[in-house]
Structure formats: structure tokens, C-alpha cells
Amino acid sequence: MNNKNNNEEEEWEVLGHDPVPGYKAAFYIAVSLAVIYLIYAFSSGFGAGGVH
């Protein structure tokens, strides 16, 4: 049973890591741009001739 606890501790050590700066901001920027693009695409009707 002690061996199982040892393996779990080692697994957490391997999975644990310090966050890399910049990735969170880049993720939010990419998602924001995607949402803005989708709003624009749906509002313009995908070029299907909007109301003039």
C-alpha cells in the first residue's frame, strides 16, 4: 500500500508544473479574435447579400 502512495506522489510531481508566462494572454487574445470574427460573419450573413 505504501508503494501506491509513492507512485501517486511521483505522478503529481511529474504532472505539476509552473505556468509559462504569456500563454494565458495569447489564449484569451485568440479566443477574443475568433468570437469577434464569428460575430462579424454572422452579422454580415456570410456574404449572402445583406440588407442595404
C-alpha positions, 0 to 999 in steps of 0.5 A, spaced: 500 500 500 505 504 501 508 503 494 501 506 491 502 512 495 509 513 492 507 512 485 501 517 486 506 522 489 511 521 483 505 522 478 503 529 481 510 531 481 511 529 474 504 532 472 505 539 476 508 544 473 509 552 473 505 556 468 509 559 462 508 566 462 504 569 456 500 563 454 494 565 458 494 572 454 495 569 447 489 564 449 484 569 451 487 574 445 485 568 440 479 566 443 477 574 443 479 574 435 475 568 433 468 570 437 469 577 434 470 574 427 464 569 428 460 575 430 462 579 424 460 573 419 454 572 422 452 579 422 454 580 415 450 573 413 456 570 410 456 574 404 449 572 402 447 579 400 445 583 406 440 588 407 442 595 404 
